[in-house]
Amino acid sequence: MARKCSAPGCEFPLPDRYPLNKCPWHMAPGQGPVKIAAALAIAAAGLGGGFAYKKFRSYLSEKKLRREREASQKRQAREQQKAKSPARKRSAQKRPRTRKRVATKSKRSDSD
C-alpha cells in the first residue's frame, strides 16, 4: 500500500495494483446510498476487473496458440498426404501381366 488517493484532503491508502488514481468513494457519482453502491461497484471493478482482464487475455492467447497448433497440424497432414500420394498412385496402377510361356517340347520322331 504505497500510494494514496489523489483527491484533495483524502488519505485513503490504495493497493499498488489498483488501476485507478482515486479511491472508489471519490470516483463514484451521486449522494447517499447511490454513492455507496457506486463506490462498491467501482472498488469491485478496480480490484476484480484487473484480475478478470488478465484471465481474459490469457484465454485469448491460449485460443490463438490452439488455433495456430491446429493449423500447423493440418498443414503437416496435407504435406504428408501429398508426399504419399505419388507412391499410392504408382502402387494403384496396374502393370501389364506377362504370361508365362510354356516351353514346347519338340516332338520325338518315332523313327528312333
ZIURNOR-V199734 format. One record per residue. OMEGA is omega in whole degrees, -180 to 180 (999 if undefined). BURIAL is 1 if it has 16 or more other C-alpha atoms within 10 Angstrom, else 0. D_CENTER is the distance of its C-alpha to the mean C-alpha in Angstrom with 2 decimals. Layout:
omega->{OMEGA,OMEGA}
burial->{BURIAL,BURIAL}
d_center->{D_CENTER,D_CENTER}
This chain:
omega->{-173,-175,-177,177,-177,178,-179,178,-180,179,-178,-179,179,177,-179,-176,180,-171,-177,-178,178,178,-178,-179,-179,177,-174,175,173,-179,175,-177,179,180,179,180,180,179,178,179,179,179,180,179,-179,-179,-177,-179,178,179,180,180,179,179,-179,179,178,176,-180,-180,177,179,179,178,180,178,179,179,179,179,180,177,178,-180,180,179,178,179,178,180,178,180,-179,-172,178,179,179,-180,-180,-178,-179,-180,179,177,178,-177,174,-178,177,178,180,180,-180,179,177,-178,177,177,-177,-178,-178,999}
burial->{0,0,0,1,1,1,0,0,0,0,0,0,0,1,0,0,0,1,0,1,0,1,1,1,1,0,1,1,0,0,0,0,0,0,1,1,1,1,1,0,0,1,1,0,1,1,0,0,0,0,0,0,0,0,0,0,0,0,0,0,0,0,0,0,0,0,0,0,0,0,0,0,0,0,0,0,0,0,0,0,0,0,0,0,0,0,0,0,0,0,0,0,0,0,0,0,0,0,0,0,0,0,0,0,0,0,0,0,0,0,0,0}
d_center->{36.77,37.81,38.09,40.09,39.92,40.94,43.23,46.93,48.64,45.53,44.81,41.96,39.70,35.99,33.19,31.82,28.32,29.75,28.44,31.64,34.89,37.19,37.53,36.49,40.20,40.76,37.59,38.51,40.80,43.75,46.34,47.00,44.65,42.39,41.93,41.28,38.58,36.98,37.18,35.47,32.67,32.28,32.36,29.69,27.48,28.30,27.53,24.86,23.27,22.18,20.66,18.86,17.67,16.26,14.46,13.07,11.99,10.28,8.50,7.48,6.55,4.48,2.87,3.50,3.35,2.34,4.18,6.17,6.96,8.04,9.87,11.54,12.59,14.08,15.71,17.19,18.45,20.11,21.70,23.03,24.35,26.09,27.59,28.91,30.22,33.40,34.38,34.05,36.14,38.81,39.09,39.13,42.01,45.37,47.89,51.48,53.41,56.37,59.25,61.26,64.71,67.40,70.07,73.30,76.21,79.31,82.09,84.83,88.09,90.52,93.23,92.37}
